[in-house]
Amino acid sequence: MNILRLRKISILSVSLIVVSGAAIGANIPAIAETFPEIPLPLIEMLTTIPALFIIPAVLLSTKIAKYIGYKKTVLMGLGIVLISGILPAIVNNFTTIFISRACFGFGIGLFNSLLISIISYFYQGNERAATIGFQSAFEGIGGMSLTFVVGQLLKINWQASFWVYLIVVPIFILFALFVPEISQREINQRAQNKNNDFEYVEILEHRLSTMVFSGYICLLILVVCIYMSITVKGTLLMTTLGYGDATDGSNILSLIGVGAMTAGFLFGPIYTVTKQWTLPLAFFVMSIGMLMIGFSNQVWLTGLGAMICGFSFRTFIPYLFNQTNSRSGQKAAFRTSLLLVGFNLGSAFSPYGIALIESVSNFSTIRGIFFSEAILLLLLAIATVGIVFWEKKRIE
């Protein structure tokens, strides 16, 4: 295996732990028994507190990288994740465990946005798009795999399950050995030295204004909120209509992950073919998935709709990150950080967003939220088609 392939594997391997914060969710009942004096909502926050601390970390990461370099910042984040991740396995104090989970999220935030910038530094054009897609797939693989391992370790006891984060050790070693240090100056210089023979979509993104990027963030928050409705309302839909139970709901969530991973691995070829039409196609296909869930009376059809939504969503996300990083290297890292903040905000406040959509919907049944969201996605698809035609005409 040559050094270039090892470098790519080393970069992608870091993504295995990006969404691992919720992997210990199955521990909550056992932890609650160990600490009966602690309110249950506070114990449940052990799975969500990392997401809150990711937000300030992603905003600080580019500033830290500017002074100590991108590689050292990623390694610092991995070190924090390793120490804070395994700390609950060796301590039995709830306050310490709670703080360690907050530090865990902060550590992930330090390298989360930088990974996209590092990928954009080493890879260009279609290879960059494909690698960003792989990164999305690795996130899904890591989340599902670590959740499975946690379940097996939980058979020993809840503290043993935290040893799952020892996976950071080989990831740290790989990244330290095979990814060279790069500075903000090198990233800026690489961006300035790019060839001028960009594809249409890259020309388009050089015209991206602050207003348009703000629209990207708003769009991301909206679509994340719509996507999360499958998690929030999917099981309720099946149990209310009487064609599924809680176990079926859990299986549906797994199928979302299958669709998301598939999209990550196929994003490169898809992007090569669809180019500027990737966004409207993703919205249109996701609209179909939502309609299938809304009309469904069978578990398999709901699962198929969920898989389609997972595929579409994980086509949409790499597209945004790829577009952002096709621009100036000086601003790409910061804009990636803002996108990640938007993603986490959309996810954290999705129940309120879903309630808002329900309140303005004309549908009165439990199916209504999925019909309303399908209509919203279809309108987004139509709007983005119009924007593509308008931008294409302006460039010509």
C-alpha positions in Angstrom: 0.0 0.0 0.0 1.6 3.3 -1.1 2.0 6.4 1.0 -0.8 8.3 -0.8 -3.4 5.7 -0.1 -2.3 5.5 3.5 -2.7 9.2 3.8 -6.2 9.1 2.5 -7.1 6.2 4.8 -5.6 8.1 7.7 -7.7 11.2 7.0 -10.9 9.3 6.5 -10.3 7.2 9.6 -10.7 10.3 11.8 -14.3 10.5 10.5 -15.1 7.2 12.2 -15.5 8.9 15.5 -17.2 12.2 14.4 -20.7 11.0 15.2 -19.8 8.6 18.0 -21.1 10.8 20.8 -24.5 9.2 20.9 -23.0 5.7 20.7 -23.3 5.2 24.4 -27.1 5.9 24.4 -27.8 2.3 25.4 -25.9 3.0 28.7 -28.5 5.4 30.1 -30.7 2.9 32.0 -27.7 1.3 33.7 -26.1 4.7 34.5 -29.4 5.8 36.0 -29.4 2.8 38.3 -25.9 3.6 39.4 -26.7 7.2 40.1 -30.4 7.1 41.4 -29.9 10.5 43.0 -29.3 12.2 39.6 -32.3 13.4 37.7 -32.9 11.2 34.6 -33.0 14.2 32.1 -29.5 15.1 33.3 -28.3 11.6 32.8 -29.8 11.5 29.3 -27.8 14.6 28.5 -24.7 12.5 28.5 -25.6 11.6 24.9 -26.5 15.1 23.8 -24.0 17.3 25.7 -21.2 16.5 23.2 -23.2 18.1 20.4 -23.6 21.3 22.3 -19.8 21.6 22.8 -19.0 20.9 19.2 -20.4 24.3 18.3 -17.9 26.5 20.1 -15.1 24.1 19.2 -15.7 24.3 15.4 -15.7 28.1 15.6 -12.3 28.1 17.5 -10.7 25.3 15.5 -9.6 27.5 12.5 -8.1 30.1 14.8 -6.1 27.4 16.7 -5.0 25.8 13.4 -3.8 29.2 12.2 -1.2 29.3 15.0 -0.2 25.7 15.5 -1.1 24.1 12.1 -3.9 21.8 11.0 -2.2 18.5 11.8 -1.4 19.5 15.4 -5.0 20.8 15.9 -6.5 17.5 14.7 -4.1 15.5 16.9 -5.0 17.7 19.9 -8.7 17.1 19.2 -8.1 13.3 19.0 -6.1 13.4 22.2 -8.9 15.2 24.0 -11.4 12.7 22.6 -9.3 9.7 23.7 -8.8 10.9 27.3 -12.3 12.2 27.8 -13.8 9.2 26.0 -12.3 6.5 28.2 -12.4 8.5 31.5 -15.9 7.3 32.4 -14.6 3.7 32.3 -12.2 4.4 35.2 -14.1 6.9 37.3 -17.4 6.6 39.2 -18.2 10.2 39.8 -21.2 11.6 37.8 -19.9 15.2 37.8 -16.5 14.0 36.3 -18.3 11.8 33.8 -20.5 14.7 32.7 -17.6 17.1 32.3 -15.7 14.4 30.3 -18.6 14.1 27.9 -18.6 17.9 27.3 -14.8 17.7 26.7 -15.5 14.8 24.3 -17.7 17.0 22.1 -15.2 19.9 22.3 -12.4 17.5 21.0 -14.5 16.4 18.1 -15.3 20.0 17.2 -11.6 20.8 17.0 -11.1 18.5 14.0 -14.5 18.1 12.5 -14.4 21.2 10.2 -10.7 20.9 9.6 -11.1 17.5 7.9 -12.9 19.0 5.0 -10.2 21.7 4.6 -7.5 19.0 4.7 -9.3 16.9 2.1 -9.6 20.1 -0.1 -5.9 20.7 0.3 -4.7 17.3 -0.9 -7.5 16.5 -3.5 -9.1 18.6 -6.2 -12.0 18.4 -8.6 -13.8 15.1 -8.8 -11.4 13.3 -6.5 -12.1 15.9 -3.8 -15.9 15.4 -4.3 -15.5 11.6 -4.0 -13.3 11.9 -0.9 -15.8 14.2 0.8 -18.4 11.6 0.0 -16.2 8.9 1.5 -15.9 11.0 4.6 -19.6 11.1 5.0 -19.8 7.3 4.6 -17.1 6.8 7.2 -19.1 8.9 9.6 -22.0 6.6 9.2 -19.9 3.4 9.4 -18.2 4.7 12.6 -21.5 5.6 14.3 -23.2 2.3 13.6 -20.1 0.1 14.3 -19.3 1.8 17.6 -22.9 1.6 18.7 -22.8 -2.1 18.1 -19.6 -2.6 20.0 -21.0 -0.5 22.9 -23.9 -2.9 23.0 -21.6 -5.9 23.3 -19.4 -4.3 26.0 -22.5 -3.4 27.9 -22.9 -7.1 28.7 -19.9 -6.7 31.0 -21.1 -3.4 32.6 -21.8 0.2 31.5 -18.4 1.4 32.4 -16.7 -1.2 30.2 -18.6 0.1 27.2 -16.6 3.4 27.3 -13.4 1.4 26.3 -14.8 1.5 22.8 -13.1 4.9 22.5 -9.7 3.2 22.5 -10.3 3.1 18.7 -8.9 6.6 18.8 -5.4 5.2 19.5 -4.8 3.6 16.0 -6.5 6.6 14.4 -4.1 9.0 16.2 -1.1 6.9 15.1 -2.2 6.7 11.5 -2.8 10.5 11.3 0.5 11.3 13.0 2.5 9.1 10.7 1.0 9.6 7.3 -0.6 13.1 7.2 2.0 15.9 6.8 1.6 19.2 8.6 0.0 22.0 6.7 -0.5 25.6 7.7 -3.1 28.2 6.8 -0.6 29.9 4.6 -0.1 26.7 2.6 -3.8 26.3 2.2 -4.2 29.9 1.0 -1.3 29.5 -1.4 -2.7 26.2 -2.8 -6.1 27.9 -3.4 -4.4 30.8 -5.2 -2.4 28.4 -7.4 -5.4 26.5 -8.7 -5.8 26.3 -12.4 -8.4 28.5 -14.1 -10.0 25.7 -16.1 -12.6 25.0 -13.4 -15.8 23.1 -14.2 -19.0 25.1 -14.4 -20.0 24.4 -10.8 -16.6 25.7 -9.5 -16.9 28.9 -11.6 -20.4 29.4 -10.1 -19.1 29.0 -6.6 -16.4 31.6 -7.1 -19.3 34.0 -7.3 -20.7 32.8 -4.0 -21.6 35.9 -2.0 -22.0 36.2 1.8 -25.8 36.4 1.2 -25.8 33.2 -0.8 -23.7 31.4 1.8 -26.1 32.6 4.5 -28.9 31.0 2.4 -26.9 27.8 2.4 -26.9 27.8 6.2 -30.6 28.5 6.4 -31.2 25.8 3.9 -29.1 23.3 5.8 -31.0 24.0 9.1 -34.3 23.5 7.3 -33.3 20.3 5.6 -31.7 18.8 8.7 -34.9 19.6 10.6 -37.0 17.8 7.9 -34.6 14.9 7.9 -34.8 14.5 11.7 -38.6 14.1 11.5 -38.0 10.4 10.5 -36.2 9.9 13.8 -38.7 11.9 15.9 -41.9 10.8 14.2 -41.2 7.6 12.4 -41.8 5.2 15.2 -44.9 7.2 16.4 -46.3 7.0 12.9 -46.1 3.2 12.8 -47.3 2.6 16.3 -50.2 5.0 15.9 -51.4 3.5 12.6 -50.8 0.0 14.0 -48.5 -1.5 11.5 -45.2 -1.4 13.4 -43.7 -1.4 16.9 -40.7 0.2 18.7 -38.4 -2.5 17.3 -39.5 -1.8 13.8 -38.8 1.9 14.5 -35.2 1.0 15.5 -34.8 -1.0 12.3 -36.0 2.0 10.3 -33.3 4.1 11.8 -30.7 1.5 10.8 -32.0 1.6 7.2 -31.6 5.4 7.2 -27.9 4.7 8.0 -27.6 2.2 5.2 -29.0 4.8 2.7 -26.6 7.4 4.1 -23.5 5.2 3.8 -24.4 4.2 0.3 -24.7 7.8 -0.7 -21.4 8.6 0.8 -19.6 5.9 -1.2 -21.4 6.9 -4.4 -21.3 10.7 -4.1 -18.2 11.0 -6.3 -19.7 9.3 -9.4 -23.1 10.9 -8.7 -21.5 14.4 -8.5 -19.5 13.8 -11.7 -22.7 13.1 -13.6 -25.2 15.5 -12.0 -22.9 18.5 -11.2 -25.0 21.6 -10.6 -28.2 19.6 -10.7 -27.1 17.6 -7.6 -29.1 19.8 -5.2 -32.5 19.8 -6.9 -32.2 16.1 -7.6 -31.4 15.4 -3.9 -34.5 17.4 -2.8 -36.8 15.8 -5.4 -35.7 12.2 -4.4 -36.0 13.0 -0.7 -39.5 14.4 -1.4 -40.4 11.0 -2.9 -39.0 9.2 0.2 -41.1 11.4 2.5 -44.3 10.7 0.4 -43.6 7.0 0.6 -43.4 7.2 4.4 -46.6 9.3 4.6 -48.6 6.9 2.4 -47.2 3.8 3.9 -49.2 1.1 5.8 -46.3 -1.4 5.8 -43.0 -1.5 7.6 -41.0 -2.4 4.5 -42.4 0.6 2.6 -41.6 2.9 5.4 -38.1 1.4 5.6 -37.6 1.9 1.8 -38.8 5.6 2.2 -36.4 6.1 5.1 -33.5 4.6 3.1 -34.2 6.9 0.2 -34.3 9.9 2.5 -31.0 8.9 4.1 -29.5 8.5 0.6 -30.7 11.9 -0.5 -29.7 13.7 2.6 -26.2 12.3 2.5 -26.0 13.5 -1.1 -27.0 17.0 -0.1 -24.5 17.3 2.8 -21.3 16.4 0.9 -22.5 18.7 -2.0 -22.6 21.7 0.4 -19.2 21.0 1.9 -17.7 20.4 -1.5 -19.1 23.7 -2.9 -17.9 25.6 0.1 -14.4 24.2 -0.2 -14.1 24.8 -4.0 -13.6 28.5 -3.1 -10.9 30.5 -1.3 -8.8 28.4 1.1 -8.7 31.3 3.5 -12.5 31.3 4.0 -13.3 27.7 3.3 -12.4 26.4 6.8 -14.4 29.1 8.5 -17.4 28.6 6.3 -17.2 24.8 6.8 -17.3 25.6 10.6 -20.4 27.7 10.1 -22.1 24.9 8.1 -21.3 22.4 11.0 -22.8 24.9 13.5 -25.9 25.1 11.3 -26.1 21.3 11.1 -25.9 20.9 14.9 -28.4 23.7 15.5 -30.9 22.1 13.0 -30.5 18.8 14.7 -30.7 20.1 18.3 -33.8 22.1 17.7 -35.5 19.8 15.2 -38.4 18.9 17.5 -39.4 22.6 17.6 -39.0 23.0 13.9 -41.2 19.9 13.2 -43.8 21.3 15.6 -43.8 24.6 13.7 -44.3 22.8 10.3 -47.1 20.8 11.9 -48.8 24.0 13.2 -48.9 25.6 9.7 -49.9 22.3 7.9 -53.3 21.7 6.5 -53.0 18.0 7.3 -54.6 16.9 10.6 -53.4 13.2 10.7 -50.1 11.8 11.9 -49.2 11.3 8.2 -49.5 15.1 7.7 -46.0 16.0 8.8 -44.5 13.8 6.1 -46.8 15.1 3.4 -46.0 18.7 4.4 -42.3 18.1 4.3 -42.6 16.3 0.9 -44.2 19.5 -0.4 -41.5 21.7 1.1 -38.8 19.6 -0.4 -40.5 19.7 -3.8 -40.7 23.4 -3.6 -37.0 23.5 -2.7 -36.2 21.3 -5.8 -38.2 23.7 -8.0 -36.5 26.7 -6.5 -33.0 25.3 -6.9 -33.7 24.4 -10.5 -34.7 28.0 -11.1 -31.5 29.3 -9.4 -29.3 27.0 -11.6 -31.0 28.3 -14.8 -30.6 31.9 -13.6 -26.9 31.5 -12.7 -26.2 29.7 -15.9 -27.8 32.4 -17.9 -25.9 35.1 -16.0 -22.5 33.4 -16.6 -23.2 33.0 -20.3 
